[in-house]
Amino acid sequence: MKYIAFIYQDEHNDGFNAIVPDLAGCFSCGKTFEEACKMIKEATELYCEDLDSLPQSSSLEILLARTNLDLQKMLHTN
């Protein structure tokens, strides 16, 4: 199963944060965009490894339509 990850520059412009909205609490970061991509892929694989069944993945359109999609809040409250 493939999941969409959002990767964005952090508020201090010294790295990148990454989060997978369909997997509650699945996030990572990296000093570069490339490192953040690698780290979130690894975090997603590890997260899913322990699940009995995988959650349904959402389309980009559905994720962007969510009124509660606040990436900063998701990153800091999970």
DSSP file (Angstrom, degrees, kcal/mol; ACC not computed):
  #  RESIDUE AA STRUCTURE BP1 BP2  ACC     N-H-->O    O-->H-N    N-H-->O    O-->H-N    TCO  KAPPA ALPHA  PHI   PSI    X-CA   Y-CA   Z-CA
    1    1 A M              0   0    0      0, 0.0     2,-0.4     0, 0.0    55,-0.0   0.000 360.0 360.0 360.0 142.1    0.0    0.0    0.0
    2    2 A K        -     0   0    0     55,-0.0     2,-0.3     2,-0.0    55,-0.1  -0.892 360.0-165.7-109.8 139.4    1.2    3.5   -0.8
    3    3 A Y        -     0   0    0     -2,-0.4     2,-0.4    54,-0.1    56,-0.1  -0.910  22.1-117.4-121.6 149.7    0.6    6.5    1.5
    4    4 A I        -     0   0    0     -2,-0.3    18,-0.4    54,-0.3     2,-0.4  -0.713  27.5-162.2 -86.5 133.3    1.0   10.2    0.8
    5    5 A A        -     0   0    0     -2,-0.4     2,-0.5    15,-0.2    15,-0.2  -0.930   9.9-144.4-113.8 140.6    3.5   12.0    2.9
    6    6 A F  E     -A   19   0A   0     13,-2.9    13,-2.1    -2,-0.4     2,-0.5  -0.917  18.2-172.4-101.9 127.9    3.6   15.8    3.3
    7    7 A I  E     +A   18   0A   0     -2,-0.5     2,-0.3    11,-0.2    11,-0.2  -0.982  12.4 162.6-123.6 128.8    7.2   17.2    3.5
    8    8 A Y  E     -A   17   0A   0      9,-2.5     9,-3.1    -2,-0.5     2,-0.2  -0.985  42.7 -95.0-147.5 153.7    7.7   20.8    4.4
    9    9 A Q  E     -A   16   0A   0     -2,-0.3     7,-0.3     7,-0.2    23,-0.0  -0.456  48.2-114.0 -69.6 137.7   10.5   23.1    5.6
   10   10 A D    >   -     0   0    0      5,-2.5     3,-1.9    -2,-0.2     5,-0.2  -0.182  29.9 -99.8 -70.9 168.5   10.4   23.6    9.3
   11   11 A E  T 3  S+     0   0    0      1,-0.3    -1,-0.1     2,-0.1    -2,-0.1   0.681 122.6  49.9 -65.3 -18.7    9.6   27.0   10.9
   12   12 A H  T 3  S-     0   0    0      3,-0.1    -1,-0.3     0, 0.0    -2,-0.1   0.385 105.1-126.7 -99.4   2.7   13.3   27.8   11.5
   13   13 A N  S <  S+     0   0    0     -3,-1.9    -2,-0.1     2,-0.2     3,-0.1   0.796  80.6 111.2  56.6  32.7   14.4   26.9    7.9
   14   14 A D  S    S-     0   0    0      1,-0.1     2,-0.3    18,-0.0    -1,-0.1   0.161  82.8 -13.3-119.8  19.3   17.0   24.5    9.2
   15   15 A G  S    S-     0   0    0     -5,-0.2    -5,-2.5     2,-0.0     2,-0.4  -0.977  70.8 -90.0 171.2-174.2   15.5   21.2    8.1
   16   16 A F  E     -AB   9  30A   0     14,-3.2    14,-2.1    -2,-0.3     2,-0.3  -0.970  22.2-150.6-128.6 140.7   12.4   19.4    6.8
   17   17 A N  E     -AB   8  29A   0     -9,-3.1    -9,-2.5    -2,-0.4     2,-0.4  -0.805  12.6-165.1-104.6 149.6    9.5   17.8    8.6
   18   18 A A  E     +AB   7  28A   0     10,-2.7    10,-2.4    -2,-0.3     2,-0.3  -0.999   8.7 175.6-138.3 140.5    7.5   14.9    7.1
   19   19 A I  E     -AB   6  27A   0    -13,-2.1   -13,-2.9    -2,-0.4     8,-0.2  -0.998  25.0-147.4-145.7 145.6    4.2   13.4    8.1
   20   20 A V    >   -     0   0    0      6,-2.2     3,-1.9    -2,-0.3     6,-0.4  -0.914  13.4-163.1-112.7 101.5    1.8   10.8    6.8
   21   21 A P  T 3  S+     0   0    0      0, 0.0    -1,-0.1     0, 0.0     3,-0.1   0.788  86.3  58.3 -58.9 -30.3   -1.7   11.9    7.6
   22   22 A D  T 3  S+     0   0    0    -18,-0.4     2,-0.6     1,-0.2   -17,-0.1   0.631 101.7  59.8 -75.0 -12.0   -3.3    8.5    7.1
   23   23 A L  S X  S-     0   0    0     -3,-1.9     3,-2.7     3,-0.2    -3,-0.3  -0.840  90.7-134.9-120.2  92.7   -1.0    7.0    9.8
   24   24 A A  T 3  S+     0   0    0     -2,-0.6     3,-0.1     1,-0.3    -2,-0.1  -0.194  88.1   9.1 -51.9 122.1   -1.7    8.7   13.1
   25   25 A G  T 3  S+     0   0    0      1,-0.2     2,-0.9    49,-0.1    -1,-0.3   0.452  90.2 132.3  88.1   1.2    1.6    9.6   14.7
   26   26 A C    <   +     0   0    0     -3,-2.7    -6,-2.2    -6,-0.4     2,-0.3  -0.770  30.4 130.3 -90.8 106.6    3.8    8.7   11.8
   27   27 A F  E     +B   19   0A   0     -2,-0.9     2,-0.3    -8,-0.2    -8,-0.2  -0.967  24.1 169.3-149.7 164.2    6.3   11.5   11.2
   28   28 A S  E     -B   18   0A   0    -10,-2.4   -10,-2.7    -2,-0.3     2,-0.3  -0.897  13.8-147.4-158.4-175.2   10.0   12.1   10.7
   29   29 A C  E     -B   17   0A   0     -2,-0.3     2,-0.3   -12,-0.2   -12,-0.2  -0.962   6.8-169.6-156.4 170.4   12.4   14.8    9.8
   30   30 A G  E     -B   16   0A   0    -14,-2.1   -14,-3.2    -2,-0.3     6,-0.1  -0.981  35.9-117.4-161.4 159.2   15.7   15.4    8.0
   31   31 A K  S    S+     0   0    0     -2,-0.3     2,-0.3   -16,-0.2    -1,-0.1   0.806 103.3  32.5 -71.4 -29.0   18.3   18.1    7.5
   32   32 A T  S  > S-     0   0    0    -16,-0.1     4,-2.4     1,-0.1   -16,-0.2  -0.812  87.6-112.4-121.7 165.2   17.6   18.0    3.7
   33   33 A F  H  > S+     0   0    0     -2,-0.3     4,-2.3     1,-0.2     5,-0.2   0.917 119.3  51.5 -60.0 -44.0   14.5   17.3    1.7
   34   34 A E  H  > S+     0   0    0      1,-0.2     4,-2.2     2,-0.2    -1,-0.2   0.900 109.7  48.7 -61.7 -42.4   16.1   14.1    0.4
   35   35 A E  H  > S+     0   0    0      1,-0.2     4,-2.8     2,-0.2    -1,-0.2   0.905 109.8  51.9 -65.3 -41.1   16.9   13.0    3.9
   36   36 A A  H  X S+     0   0    0     -4,-2.4     4,-2.5     2,-0.2     5,-0.2   0.891 109.0  51.5 -62.2 -39.0   13.4   13.7    5.1
   37   37 A C  H  X S+     0   0    0     -4,-2.3     4,-1.8     2,-0.2    -2,-0.2   0.936 112.5  45.3 -61.6 -46.8   12.0   11.6    2.1
   38   38 A K  H  X S+     0   0    0     -4,-2.2     4,-2.0     1,-0.2    -2,-0.2   0.914 114.4  48.6 -62.7 -43.8   14.3    8.7    3.1
   39   39 A M  H  X S+     0   0    0     -4,-2.8     4,-2.7     1,-0.2    -2,-0.2   0.879 110.5  48.8 -68.4 -39.2   13.4    9.0    6.8
   40   40 A I  H  X S+     0   0    0     -4,-2.5     4,-2.4     2,-0.2    -1,-0.2   0.852 109.4  53.6 -72.2 -31.5    9.6    9.2    6.3
   41   41 A K  H  X S+     0   0    0     -4,-1.8     4,-2.2    -5,-0.2    -2,-0.2   0.942 112.6  44.1 -63.3 -45.6    9.7    6.2    4.0
   42   42 A E  H  X S+     0   0    0     -4,-2.0     4,-2.5     2,-0.2    -2,-0.2   0.911 113.0  51.2 -64.1 -42.9   11.5    4.2    6.7
   43   43 A A  H  X S+     0   0    0     -4,-2.7     4,-2.5     1,-0.2    -1,-0.2   0.892 110.3  49.9 -62.1 -39.9    9.2    5.5    9.4
   44   44 A T  H  X S+     0   0    0     -4,-2.4     4,-2.4     2,-0.2    -1,-0.2   0.917 110.8  49.1 -65.2 -44.1    6.2    4.4    7.3
   45   45 A E  H  X S+     0   0    0     -4,-2.2     4,-1.4     1,-0.2    -2,-0.2   0.925 114.2  45.2 -61.6 -45.1    7.6    1.0    6.8
   46   46 A L  H  X S+     0   0    0     -4,-2.5     4,-0.7     2,-0.2    -2,-0.2   0.898 112.1  52.3 -66.1 -40.5    8.3    0.5   10.5
   47   47 A Y  H >< S+     0   0    0     -4,-2.5     3,-0.7     1,-0.2    -2,-0.2   0.927 113.1  43.7 -59.1 -46.8    4.9    1.9   11.5
   48   48 A C  H >< S+     0   0    0     -4,-2.4     3,-1.3     1,-0.2    -1,-0.2   0.728  97.2  76.7 -75.0 -22.3    3.1   -0.5    9.2
   49   49 A E  H 3< S+     0   0    0     -4,-1.4    -1,-0.2     1,-0.3    -2,-0.2   0.840  98.1  43.7 -56.7 -36.2    5.2   -3.5   10.2
   50   50 A D  T << S+     0   0    0     -4,-0.7     2,-0.3    -3,-0.7    -1,-0.3   0.417  91.8 104.2 -93.4   1.0    3.4   -3.9   13.5
   51   51 A L    <   -     0   0    0     -3,-1.3     3,-0.1    -4,-0.2    -3,-0.0  -0.614  61.4-148.6 -87.0 142.6   -0.1   -3.5   12.2
   52   52 A D  S    S+     0   0    0      1,-0.3     2,-0.3    -2,-0.3    -1,-0.1   0.863  89.7  10.3 -72.5 -37.1   -2.5   -6.4   11.8
   53   53 A S  S    S-     0   0    0     -3,-0.0    -1,-0.3     0, 0.0    -3,-0.0  -0.995  83.5-115.9-142.0 146.7   -4.1   -4.6    8.8
   54   54 A L        -     0   0    0     -2,-0.3     3,-0.1    -3,-0.1     2,-0.0  -0.600  31.1-115.8 -83.6 138.4   -3.2   -1.5    6.9
   55   55 A P        -     0   0    0      0, 0.0     2,-0.1     0, 0.0    -1,-0.1  -0.375  40.5 -94.0 -66.3 150.6   -5.4    1.5    7.0
   56   56 A Q        -     0   0    0      1,-0.1     2,-0.3    -2,-0.0   -53,-0.0  -0.421  42.0-124.8 -62.3 136.7   -6.9    2.6    3.7
   57   57 A S        -     0   0    0     -2,-0.1     2,-0.3    -3,-0.1   -54,-0.1  -0.643  20.8-134.3 -85.8 145.8   -4.8    5.2    2.0
   58   58 A S        -     0   0    0     -2,-0.3   -54,-0.3   -54,-0.1     2,-0.1  -0.667  17.0-114.9 -96.4 151.8   -6.4    8.5    1.0
   59   59 A S     >  -     0   0    0     -2,-0.3     4,-2.4     1,-0.1     5,-0.2  -0.418  30.2-110.3 -76.1 161.4   -6.1   10.3   -2.3
   60   60 A L  H  > S+     0   0    0      1,-0.2     4,-2.7     2,-0.2     5,-0.2   0.890 119.4  56.2 -59.2 -39.5   -4.4   13.6   -2.5
   61   61 A E  H  > S+     0   0    0      1,-0.2     4,-1.3     2,-0.2    -1,-0.2   0.904 108.7  46.3 -60.9 -42.1   -7.7   15.3   -3.2
   62   62 A I  H  > S+     0   0    0      2,-0.2     4,-0.8     1,-0.2    -1,-0.2   0.923 112.7  49.6 -67.3 -43.6   -9.3   13.8   -0.1
   63   63 A L  H >< S+     0   0    0     -4,-2.4     3,-0.8     1,-0.2    -2,-0.2   0.921 112.3  47.2 -61.8 -43.4   -6.3   14.8    2.1
   64   64 A L  H 3< S+     0   0    0     -4,-2.7    -1,-0.2     1,-0.2    -2,-0.2   0.759 108.3  56.8 -70.5 -23.6   -6.3   18.4    0.8
   65   65 A A  H 3< S+     0   0    0     -4,-1.3    -1,-0.2    -5,-0.2    -2,-0.2   0.633  79.0 112.3 -81.6 -14.3  -10.1   18.6    1.3
   66   66 A R    X<  -     0   0    0     -4,-0.8     3,-0.9    -3,-0.8    -3,-0.0  -0.403  57.0-156.2 -62.7 127.0   -9.8   17.8    5.0
   67   67 A T  T 3  S+     0   0    0      1,-0.2    -1,-0.2    -2,-0.2    -4,-0.0   0.710  92.3  52.8 -76.7 -18.6  -10.7   20.8    7.0
   68   68 A N  T 3  S+     0   0    0      1,-0.0     2,-1.6     2,-0.0    -1,-0.2   0.232  72.8 123.2-100.9  14.4   -8.8   19.5   10.0
   69   69 A L    <   +     0   0    0     -3,-0.9     2,-0.6    -6,-0.1    -1,-0.0  -0.602  26.1 156.3 -81.1  91.4   -5.5   19.0    8.1
   70   70 A D     >  -     0   0    0     -2,-1.6     4,-2.7     1,-0.2     5,-0.2  -0.902  22.9-169.0-117.0  98.2   -3.1   21.1   10.1
   71   71 A L  H  > S+     0   0    0     -2,-0.6     4,-2.4     1,-0.2     5,-0.2   0.883  84.6  50.7 -60.2 -43.3    0.4   19.7    9.5
   72   72 A Q  H  > S+     0   0    0      1,-0.2     4,-1.9     2,-0.2    -1,-0.2   0.927 113.3  45.9 -61.4 -44.2    2.1   21.7   12.2
   73   73 A K  H  > S+     0   0    0      1,-0.2     4,-1.4     2,-0.2    -2,-0.2   0.913 112.0  51.4 -65.5 -42.7   -0.5   20.6   14.8
   74   74 A M  H  X S+     0   0    0     -4,-2.7     4,-0.8     1,-0.2    -1,-0.2   0.892 110.8  49.0 -61.0 -39.9   -0.3   17.0   13.7
   75   75 A L  H  < S+     0   0    0     -4,-2.4    -1,-0.2    -5,-0.2    -2,-0.2   0.880 116.4  40.5 -68.2 -38.5    3.4   17.0   14.0
   76   76 A H  H  < S+     0   0    0     -4,-1.9    -1,-0.2    -5,-0.2    -2,-0.2   0.556 115.5  47.8 -92.7  -8.2    3.5   18.5   17.5
   77   77 A T  H  <        0   0    0     -4,-1.4    -1,-0.2    -3,-0.2    -2,-0.2   0.510 360.0 360.0-109.5  -5.3    0.6   16.7   19.1
   78   78 A N     <        0   0    0     -4,-0.8    -2,-0.1    -5,-0.2    -1,-0.1   0.435 360.0 360.0 -95.3 360.0    1.4   13.1   18.1
